[in-house]
Amino acid sequence: MPTMNILITGGAGFIGSHLCEELLRRGHAVHVIDDLSTGSIGNIEHLKSSHDFKYTIASIFDSALLAELVDWSDAVCHLAAAVGVRLIVEDPVRTIETNVHGTETVLSLAARKKKRVLLTSTSEVYGKGTGRVPFREDDDTVLGATSKSRWSYAASKAIDEFLALAYWKQKGVPTTVVRLFNTVGPRQTGQYGMVVPTLVGQALRGSPMTVFGDGSQSRCFALVNEVVVAMADLLSCKASYGLVVNIGSNEEVTIKELARRIKAMTRSKSRIVHVPYDKAYESGFEDMQRRIPDLARIKKLIGYRPKATLEQILSSVIAHLKQ
């Protein structure tokens, strides 16, 4: 693959900073734009010494600046978004505006010169699910009522996907949408409701470990290092143009079992306590019972197969937070 100039929106975030490392490792030049609303300059501090790395602290809503950066780039990895269930419930206006308007701006600028775009989406788009697992990219989606702000994130990211695929179909912009399933690893913060760093932090502090609902809801957790390798591979995969692609793991675990494992691995004396969803978020909060990706498409496209076990993933988060 020839080296490229790559713009990463939201590149100072948890996933974005790991993607920077992977793309730089492959010899690409990387420029990050991030307003640090949920990212951190500390995530990219160690990259500043690289002559192939630059960053700008600014909003993607600064269209003149963004236009310059898109013109410089050969490809855009669009990660800038409102993230985390807690932030989404507390600030749905920001969620919708950031996700939809931000993506619209990036795509319209990329369309001028048919720049390659990799758009990050989320397994939240599957909504409540249709009862069938694992989730395939072209499954129907079932979202909750518009009166429940919890679904505003899923709806806004679904619009992002429609936009990206429309720009490919109508304007020939080479877009790929990646739906990420519960990506975890070093640098992830529990500040916005991310379950693994939240539980690990509580365990290390000896605080009560909070499990929402009865804890029977299950998830599959993927290691960020493997996820960004897959994203970088897809960036150069022409067969992925105009497609939605799941990225994740297929090792399923319930949240109550996850809490037990973290407690054992940290040798914590914390109590595991169950908190009703209504108390944790808002009245009438709805959650997805199971969230498991079908990985057949990504395996066919780039040979992706998750290798890290849940124990290895949790060990990496525990080691990072101990520091």
ROBA-24749 format. One record per residue: residue in three letters; x, y, z of N, C-alpha, C in turn. Coordinates in steps of 0.001 Angstrom, whole numbers, padded with zeros to 6 digits, always signed. Example, Ala and Ser with C-alpha at 12.3 -4.5 7.8 and 13.67 -1.06 7.14 Angstrom:
<pts>
Ala+013190-005690+007800+012300-004500+007800+013200-003300+007800
Ser+012850-002250+007080+013670-001060+007140+012900+000030+007870
</pts>
This chain:
<pts>
Met+000842-001193+000000+000000+000000+000000+000884+001252+000000
Pro+000675+002186-000930+001476+003419-000926+001179+004251+000307
Thr+002169+005016+000755+001938+005859+001927+001019+007018+001554
Met+000245+007469+002540-000768+008491+002311-000695+009573+003376
Asn-001312+010707+003068-001605+011727+004064-003004+011430+004598
Ile-003099+011200+005908-004379+010777+006475-004812+011748+007566
Leu-006019+012273+007421-006633+013133+008424-007506+012279+009331
Ile-007324+012446+010644-008163+011727+011605-008924+012751+012440
Thr-010232+012799+012258-011048+013658+013113-011301+012907+014419
Gly-011187+013618+015541-011323+012939+016828-010128+012065+017147
Gly-008979+012413+016585-007790+011577+016720-007115+011599+018078
Ala-007546+012506+018974-006980+012516+020327-007830+011698+021289
Gly-008840+011020+020754-009669+010150+021577-009014+008803+021802
Phe-009711+007951+022506-009202+006616+022848-008876+005802+021592
Ile-009850+005575+020732-009601+004789+019524-008742+005570+018537
Gly-009020+006860+018389-008289+007692+017440-006799+007705+017682
Ser-006398+007782+018946-004958+007832+019250-004268+006514+018911
His-004958+005406+019129-004395+004100+018751-004322+003967+017233
Leu-005320+004512+016535-005294+004487+015076-004135+005319+014542
Cys-003863+006454+015172-002698+007267+014801-001419+006428+014855
Glu-001244+005715+015946-000038+004895+016123+000093+003859+015001
Glu-001026+003195+014686-000985+002143+013671-000672+002711+012293
Leu-001285+003833+011949-001052+004429+010632+000377+004981+010511
Leu+000887+005570+011588+002279+006041+011585+003243+004863+011462
Arg+002911+003771+012130+003750+002568+012050+003846+002063+010610
Arg+002780+002287+009843+002754+001854+008439+003403+002864+007494
Gly+003901+003964+008041+004626+004929+007225+003804+006079+006681
His+002550+006190+007103+001693+007274+006630+001970+008557+007405
Ala+001600+009687+006803+001613+010973+007507+000212+011194+008077
Val+000147+011602+009334-001132+011714+010033-001318+013121+010586
His-002492+013674+010370-002854+014957+010984-004161+014750+011744
Val-004156+015132+013002-005325+014994+013877-006001+016348+014052
Ile-007325+016355+013980-008092+017507+014425-009031+017031+015524
Asp-009013+017718+016666-009807+017305+017815-010063+018527+018687
Asp-011288+018671+019162-011585+019810+020040-011396+019449+021514
Leu-010958+018230+021795-010658+017734+023147-011888+017721+024063
Ser-013078+017713+023481-014287+017648+024312-014402+016301+025006
Thr-014006+015238+024333-013958+013921+024980-012582+013269+024804
Gly-011739+013823+023944-010377+013319+023791-009444+013996+024775
Ser-008173+013643+024688-007174+014207+025606-005843+014363+024882
Ile-005200+015496+025114-003894+015729+024496-002882+014704+025004
Gly-003120+014187+026205-002235+013163+026761-002212+011889+025935
Asn-003299+011618+025213-003366+010408+024397-002411+010440+023207
Ile-002055+011644+022768-001189+011766+021589+000144+012442+021904
Glu+000381+012717+023180+001606+013407+023606+002854+012693+023092
His+002843+011370+023162+004019+010582+022792+004265+010559+021285
Leu+003306+011064+020496+003453+011050+019037+004054+012339+018489
Lys+004154+013359+019326+004585+014676+018855+005991+014689+018276
Ser+006813+013756+018686+008200+013740+018204+008315+013191+016777
Ser+007252+012570+016289+007283+012018+014937+007115+013128+013899
His+008002+013184+012902+007911+014234+011882+006722+014001+010952
Asp+006126+012807+011003+004959+012497+010172+003641+012785+010888
Phe+003726+013314+012111+002514+013539+012902+002308+015029+013204
Lys+001088+015506+012964+000718+016871+013325-000686+016851+013918
Tyr-000985+017858+014700-002338+017930+015267-002791+019378+015345
Thr-004100+019550+015305-004714+020863+015451-005853+020743+016451
Ile-005823+021600+017476-006912+021607+018452-007982+022563+017946
Ala-009030+022005+017404-010107+022807+016805-011310+021908+016579
Ser-012428+022554+016291-013661+021814+016026-013775+021503+014537
Ile-014391+020364+014225-014637+020050+012815-015717+020966+012236
Phe-016365+021749+013089-017337+022728+012601-016656+023982+012056
Asp-015331+024089+012227-014551+025155+011596-014321+024717+010149
Ser-015283+025013+009296-015297+024442+007947-014122+024909+007088
Ala-013656+026147+007287-012528+026641+006494-011260+025853+006833
Leu-011015+025663+008120-009850+024893+008553-009974+023441+008094
Leu-011156+022865+008288-011356+021473+007896-011156+021289+006396
Ala-011585+022266+005606-011417+022187+004151-009933+022105+003785
Glu-009096+022894+004455-007650+022858+004205-007077+021477+004521
Leu-007509+020913+005644-006974+019620+006072-007452+018491+005162
Val-008699+018561+004729-009213+017544+003807-008479+017638+002465
Asp-008209+018863+001995-007453+019050+000753-006052+018449+000861
Trp-005427+018591+002035-004084+018031+002267-004096+016504+002245
Ser-005185+015927+002666-005231+014484+002900-005536+013685+001636
Asp-005118+012428+001668-005535+011447+000665-006738+010655+001173
Ala-006855+010583+002497-007944+009827+003115-008324+010482+004437
Val-009587+010315+004808-010095+010856+006072-010680+009716+006889
Cys-010210+009573+008124-010824+008652+009080-011659+009505+010028
His-012966+009393+009909-013861+010269+010667-014324+009575+011941
Leu-013684+009960+013057-014020+009384+014359-014686+010389+015291
Ala-014621+011676+014959-015173+012697+015855-016671+012468+016042
Ala-017084+012320+017293-018500+012053+017591-018729+012209+019082
Ala-019984+012416+019444-020367+012335+020853-020365+010860+021228
Val-019739+010510+022357-019603+009102+022719-020022+008852+024161
Gly-020407+007611+024436-020724+007198+025793-022179+007394+026147
Val-022783+006363+026726-024214+006396+027037-024552+007538+027980
Arg-023685+007773+028971-024002+008825+029944-024070+010202+029286
Leu-023097+010506+028441-023080+011789+027747-024297+011919+026837
Ile-024669+010838+026194-025793+010849+025256-027106+011140+025969
Val-027303+010512+027108-028535+010721+027879-028586+012138+028435
Glu-027419+012648+028871-027394+013964+029507-027429+015110+028505
Asp-026942+014876+027291-026843+015971+026316-027209+015488+024909
Pro-028489+015152+024691-028890+014637+023377-028756+015657+022253
Val-028895+016944+022553-028765+017971+021506-027355+017939+020928
Arg-026370+017931+021811-024978+017875+021356-024712+016587+020586
Thr-025278+015486+021057-025094+014197+020390-025537+014252+018937
Ile-026747+014733+018729-027319+014752+017383-026574+015746+016490
Glu-026340+016943+016995-025683+017977+016190-024257+017577+015824
Thr-023500+017061+016804-022116+016678+016555-022039+015559+015525
Asn-022855+014547+015722-022757+013376+014858-023249+013657+013437
Val-024423+014239+013319-025001+014409+011987-024327+015551+011225
His-024241+016724+011842-023667+017875+011140-022177+017673+010879
Gly-021480+017068+011849-020051+016826+011664-019780+015900+010495
Thr-020536+014831+010404-020357+013875+009309-020731+014490+007970
Glu-021794+015256+007958-022217+015940+006733-021118+016865+006219
Thr-020480+017596+007137-019404+018514+006764-018210+017765+006180
Val-017793+016689+006849-016648+015903+006375-016921+015323+004991
Leu-018101+014745+004808-018417+014099+003528-018527+015107+002383
Ser-019112+016262+002664-019269+017261+001599-017912+017792+001141
Leu-016971+017950+002077-015627+018402+001715-014854+017308+000982
Ala-015009+016066+001446-014322+014949+000793-014822+014745-000629
Ala-016094+015073-000850-016708+014855-002162-016100+015736-003250
Arg-015527+016873-002864-014982+017800-003859-013913+017153-004709
Lys-013086+016303-004071-011992+015665-004807-011982+014153-004602
Lys-013165+013615-004282-013340+012157-004141-012316+011539-003182
Lys-012144+012176-002019-011196+011658-001030-011758+010402-000353
Arg-010893+009469-000058-011274+008233+000636-011757+008571+002046
Val-012892+007985+002469-013431+008241+003799-013748+006926+004505
Leu-013218+006783+005716-013569+005675+006601-014360+006279+007756
Leu-015616+005907+007871-016505+006481+008876-016745+005477+009996
Thr-016493+005874+011232-016762+004973+012346-018197+005130+012815
Ser-018882+003995+012882-020231+003943+013423-020209+003019+014638
Thr-021333+002488+015013-021439+001787+016287-022472+000676+016241
Ser-022268-000322+017068-023249-001402+017188-024569-000908+017772
Glu-024567+000291+018345-025819+000885+018836-026845+001015+017712
Val-026376+001094+016466-027277+001234+015324-028236+000050+015223
Tyr-027823-001107+015731-028707-002273+015706-029898-002113+016654
Gly-029830-001088+017515-030953-000792+018404-031256-001927+019351
Lys-032539-002263+019461-032959-003324+020373-032680-004708+019798
Gly-032277-004746+018530-032072-006026+017868-033402-006609+017418
Thr-033332-007583+016547-034556-008210+016030-034752-009600+016614
Gly-033956-009920+017630-034054-011226+018256-033063-012237+017697
Arg-032402-011889+016579-031453-012812+015972-030033-012333+016222
Val-029190-013220+016713-027772-012922+016880-026985-014049+016228
Pro-025760-013791+015733-025078-012492+015737-025680-011523+014725
Phe-025360-010198+014919-025910-009155+014061-025132-009060+012751
Arg-025859-009161+011644-025251-008977+010325-025462-007541+009856
Glu-024534-007071+009018-024536-005672+008598-025825-005249+007901
Asp-026489-006168+007203-027714-005778+006513-028979-006255+007212
Asp-028875-006561+008509-030066-006851+009309-030918-005604+009461
Asp-032210-005803+009658-033090-004694+010014-032719-004179+011396
Thr-033031-002905+011646-032776-002326+012961-034090-001929+013614
Val-034115-002014+014940-035310-001649+015701-034892-000690+016807
Leu-035239+000587+016655-034896+001588+017660-036106+001859+018561
Gly-035829+002412+019741-036901+002760+020664-037588+004054+020271
Ala-038535+004458+021087-039332+005652+020812-038469+006912+020821
Thr-038886+007909+020029-038139+009168+019975-038207+009921+021293
Ser-039138+009558+022157-039229+010200+023472-038110+009749+024405
Lys-037399+008705+024038-036306+008184+024871-034970+008650+024274
Ser-034331+009601+024939-033107+010196+024401-031983+009185+024252
Arg-032085+008064+024947-031073+007025+024868-030823+006588+023421
Trp-031856+006653+022564-031723+006180+021189-031278+007279+020230
Ser-031048+008486+020747-030638+009584+019863-029265+009315+019245
Tyr-028397+008667+019991-027065+008338+019472-027185+007340+018322
Ala-027948+006269+018553-028121+005251+017515-028735+005853+016256
Ala-029757+006694+016437-030429+007306+015287-029489+008237+014529
Ser-028689+009022+015267-027773+009957+014609-026677+009215+013853
Lys-026185+008121+014413-025152+007349+013715-025746+006612+012512
Ala-027016+006210+012601-027663+005600+011441-027761+006604+010297
Ile-028080+007852+010623-028112+008912+009600-026725+009090+008998
Asp-025691+009059+009850-024313+009144+009351-024042+008055+008316
Glu-024497+006839+008617-024282+005725+007692-025020+005952+006373
Phe-026275+006374+006466-027049+006667+005253-026328+007714+004399
Leu-025805+008754+005067-025084+009811+004352-023850+009264+003643
Ala-023052+008489+004370-021812+007956+003797-022107+007070+002588
Leu-023096+006219+002711-023425+005313+001610-024052+006076+000440
Ala-024787+007142+000729-025370+007972-000330-024288+008724-001099
Tyr-023260+009203-000369-022148+009896-001045-021384+008939-001963
Trp-021298+007675-001587-020675+006686-002460-021540+006428-003694
Lys-022819+006196-003438-023723+005816-004523-023977+006967-005501
Gln-024177+008165-004954-024578+009294-005799-023404+010107-006326
Lys-022339+010249-005499-021241+011140-005867-019913+010424-006072
Gly-019894+009123-005870-018667+008362-006112-017580+008552-005083
Val-017932+009044-003893-016936+009188-002819-016671+007800-002229
Pro-015414+007340-002230-015126+005981-001752-015227+005871-000225
Thr-016404+005556+000248-016669+005501+001686-016789+004054+002171
Thr-016383+003841+003407-016630+002578+004111-017087+002932+005519
Val-018110+002258+005994-018609+002455+007351-018176+001269+008200
Val-017540+001535+009343-017195+000447+010266-018055+000570+011517
Arg-018751-000504+011848-019556-000549+013067-018736-001223+014153
Leu-018363-000459+015157-017511-000970+016226-018353-001537+017361
Phe-017944-002691+017859-018622-003367+018961-017755-003307+020221
Asn-018100-002476+021164-017484-002463+022500-015963-002624+022457
Thr-015310-001626+021888-013852-001605+021805-013276-001125+023130
Val-012317-001853+023668-011728-001481+024962-010210-001635+024898
Gly-009536-001062+025911-008090-001166+025998-007503+000018+026740
Pro-006163+000103+026783-005500+001215+027458-005939+002568+026900
Arg-006036+003550+027780-006429+004943+027495-007941+005163+027484
Gln-008711+004100+027521-010155+004326+027573-010536+004800+028969
Thr-011429+005775+029016-011875+006322+030298-013292+005870+030608
Gly-013590+005738+031891-014949+005402+032307-015806+006634+032505
Gln-015267+007790+032155-015940+009061+032424-017315+009165+031781
Tyr-017478+008511+030619-018738+008647+029889-019567+007372+029909
Gly-019308+006508+030912-020136+005326+031091-019589+004060+030462
Met-018314+004051+030019-017743+002842+029430-017548+001795+030531
Val-018091+000614+030317-018247-000326+031420-016929-000924+031914
Val-016013-001294+031022-014791-001976+031483-013898-001055+032316
Pro-013508+000143+031820-012681+001001+032672-013397+001452+033942
Thr-014720+001561+033879-015476+001927+035084-015344+000838+036143
Leu-015591-000405+035760-015516-001511+036723-014095-001731+037216
Val-013117-001624+036322-011718-001804+036729-011307-000714+037717
Gly-011668+000527+037423-011344+001629+038324-011966+001449+039696
Gln-013224+001039+039719-013910+000804+040993-013230-000324+041773
Ala-012855-001386+041068-012207-002519+041727-010861-002120+042326
Leu-010083-001345+041583-008758-000941+042059-008850+000012+043248
Arg-009910+000820+043284-010093+001747+044402-010752+001101+045612
Gly-011310-000094+045413-012050-000743+046489-013447-000180+046650
Ser-013922+000526+045643-015272+001100+045664-016281+000047+045220
Pro-017570+000255+045520-018589-000666+045018-018544-000740+043491
Met-018608-001929+042946-018597-002143+041503-020045-002188+041013
Thr-020402-001218+040205-021804-001035+039830-022144-001785+038543
Val-023141-002643+038656-023682-003377+037512-025118-002919+037322
Phe-025436-002442+036129-026774-001908+035882-027752-003033+035566
Gly-028960-002877+036079-029979-003903+035890-029584-005175+036619
Asp-030014-006327+036085-029672-007589+036748-028333-008151+036274
Gly-027703-007465+035312-026384-007887+034846-026396-009039+033859
Ser-027590-009470+033432-027670-010597+032498-027432-010165+031056
Gln-027414-008834+030797-027124-008360+029442-025688-008733+029075
Ser-025485-009150+027835-024160-009646+027436-023569-008808+026314
Arg-022234-008778+026274-021492-008021+025280-020265-008816+024849
Cys-019672-008402+023728-018401-008946+023249-017404-007789+023209
Phe-016259-007941+023850-015287-006859+023955-014071-007137+023071
Ala-013721-006133+022256-012596-006265+021327-011442-005378+021777
Leu-010226-005849+021580-009031-005091+021961-008767-003993+020942
Val-008577-002789+021407-008424-001634+020523-007277-001809+019528
Asn-006181-002450+019958-005030-002636+019060-005398-003462+017833
Glu-006270-004469+018018-006713-005291+016892-007729-004546+016031
Val-008560-003756+016674-009585-002995+015950-008942-001988+015001
Val-007919-001266+015472-007310-000242+014604-006498-000867+013465
Val-005959-002048+013670-005300-002759+012563-006336-003067+011477
Ala-007516-003521+011897-008587-003809+010948-009035-002542+010218
Met-009134-001429+010942-009525-000163+010321-008498+000272+009280
Ala-007224+000141+009633-006153+000519+008701-006159-000383+007465
Asp-006418-001666+007660-006504-002590+006528-007680-002237+005618
Leu-008818-001908+006209-010002-001553+005424-009797-000267+004640
Leu-008979+000617+005184-008729+001899+004512-008185+001680+003102
Ser-007410+000616+002930-006807+000341+001620-007528-000772+000866
Cys-008701-001156+001356-009443-002270+000747-010547-001729-000166
Lys-010306-001738-001466-011283-001193-002408-012582-001988-002422
Ala-012504-003261-002075-013708-004096-002046-014686-003664-000954
Ser-014205-002831-000013-015074-002369+001078-015804-001072+000752
Tyr-015523-000482-000414-016193+000772-000777-017711+000563-000809
Gly-018418+001481-000179-019877+001423-000185-020469+000363+000725
Leu-019651-000169+001649-020135-001227+002542-020128-000784+004001
Val-020973-001438+004800-020926-001358+006253-020235-002628+006736
Val-019285-002476+007675-018478-003622+008110-018414-003661+009638
Asn-018840-004773+010221-018705-004970+011665-017245-005205+012037
Ile-016818-004621+013165-015516-004960+013751-015745-005220+015241
Gly-015295-006366+015702-015472-006666+017120-014920-008038+017450
Ser-015406-008576+018549-015018-009906+019010-016286-010752+019109
Asn-016119-012060+019194-017292-012914+019365-017235-013727+020656
Glu-016414-013274+021615-016383-013917+022940-017396-013196+023837
Glu-018525-013832+024058-019647-013194+024756-019518-013371+026275
Val-019865-012322+027016-019845-012393+028475-020958-011510+029024
Thr-021614-011972+030096-022614-011124+030756-021893-010078+031587
Ile-022569-008975+031847-021928-007895+032611-021686-008318+034069
Lys-022572-009124+034630-022318-009565+036012-021100-010502+036074
Glu-020925-011354+035031-019740-012208+034981-018490-011372+034728
Leu-018618-010343+033901-017503-009428+033661-017036-008806+034971
Ala-017972-008348+035779-017628-007745+037075-016922-008752+037979
Arg-017406-009990+037980-016777-011024+038810-015336-011283+038366
Arg-015127-011343+037050-013774-011599+036538-012823-010465+036904
Ile-013292-009242+036751-012447-008084+037073-012116-008070+038564
Lys-013107-008375+039381-012877-008423+040834-011817-009466+041178
Ala-011895-010644+040551-010927-011712+040812-009537-011335+040305
Met-009469-010766+039119-008169-010437+038516-007453-009317+039256
Thr-008207-008408+039856-007600-007302+040610-007449-007630+042092
Arg-007965-008798+042493-007971-009211+043905-008608-008135+044783
Ser-009674-007603+044255-010354-006493+044921-011314-006998+046003
Lys-011503-006173+047014-012483-006471+048061-013789-005703+047838
Ser-013904-005101+046673-015112-004337+046357-016342-005244+046351
Arg-017480-004665+046715-018757-005365+046580-019314-005103+045187
Ile-019945-006093+044599-020645-005903+043322-022093-005547+043649
Val-022507-004360+043247-023862-003896+043566-024642-003666+042272
His-025926-003973+042318-026787-003791+041153-027548-002471+041283
Val-027497-001696+040215-028154-000386+040195-029230-000405+039107
Pro-030481-000079+039448-031532-000055+038423-031192+000956+037327
Tyr-031543+000641+036087-031292+001546+034969-031902+002931+035211
Asp-033073+002961+035812-033745+004242+036057-032893+005155+036928
Lys-032162+004555+037866-031290+005360+038735-029998+005729+038036
Ala-029488+004819+037236-028202+005045+036576-028312+006086+035480
Tyr-029399+006074+034721-029529+006964+033575-030789+007821+033645
Glu-031915+007257+033236-033156+008027+033228-034326+007068+033288
Ser-035476+007575+033655-036674+006751+033745-036999+006136+032385
Gly-037290+004850+032393-037659+004170+031158-036494+003804+030266
Phe-035256+003875+030800-034071+003551+029991-034170+002120+029458
Glu-033838+001948+028174-033888+000634+027539-032484+000215+027110
Asp-032213-001086+027250-030905-001592+026858-031075-002789+025931
Met-030017-003120+025221-029993-004281+024344-029513-005477+025158
Gln-030230-006585+025100-029893-007736+025937-028618-008431+025489
Arg-028481-008650+024178-027268-009289+023655-026739-008460+022488
Arg-025418-008398+022377-024812-007613+021300-023587-008372+020789
Ile-023805-009126+019713-022762-009999+019179-022634-009754+017680
Pro-021435-009473+017183-021278-009194+015752-021095-010450+014911
Asp-021672-010431+013737-021335-011405+012706-020088-010864+012005
Leu-019011-011634+011988-017731-011170+011463-017378-011791+010108
Ala-018366-012381+009455-018094-013043+008173-017632-012055+007110
Arg-018253-010870+007065-017912-009905+006018-016473-009408+006157
Ile-016078-009043+007347-014731-008499+007532-013666-009591+007364
Lys-014011-010808+007708-013076-011920+007489-012849-012113+005993
Lys-013920-012021+005218-013813-012189+003766-013027-011036+003130
Leu-013236-009811+003639-012585-008634+003050-011098-008564+003351
Ile-010728-008763+004617-009319-008545+005008-008738-009678+005854
Gly-009498-010760+006021-008992-011881+006812-008991-011646+008302
Tyr-009790-010668+008760-009810-010312+010193-010350-011457+011041
Arg-009636-011730+012121-010091-012705+013109-009562-012269+014468
Pro-010448-011936+015418-009959-011458+016723-009143-012540+017430
Lys-008022-012116+018012-007123-013077+018662-007069-012899+020177
Ala-007185-011667+020642-007052-011409+022081-008234-011992+022845
Thr-007951-012699+023913-009015-013228+024771-009512-012126+025712
Leu-010666-012338+026301-011195-011363+027248-010230-011165+028415
Glu-009618-012250+028870-008662-012146+029982-007478-011255+029600
Gln-006970-011405+028390-005858-010564+027929-006278-009096+027814
Ile-007496-008879+027322-008007-007509+027182-008141-006849+028547
Leu-008734-007579+029495-008916-007023+030842-007560-006771+031507
Ser-006605-007660+031278-005262-007471+031858-004631-006178+031365
Ser-004822-005859+030075-004231-004637+029523-004854-003390+030135
Val-006163-003431+030381-006845-002280+030992-006426-002134+032447
Ile-006350-003253+033158-005952-003223+034569-004537-002667+034707
Ala-003617-003143+033881-002224-002663+033938-002151-001167+033664
His-002927-000712+032676-002909+000711+032334-003447+001563+033477
Leu-004562+001155+034052-005166+001967+035116-004364+001895+036420
Lys-003617+000838+036616-002736+000769+037790-001646+001821+037712
Gln-001250+002166+036483-000204+003181+036303-000708+004568+036669
</pts>
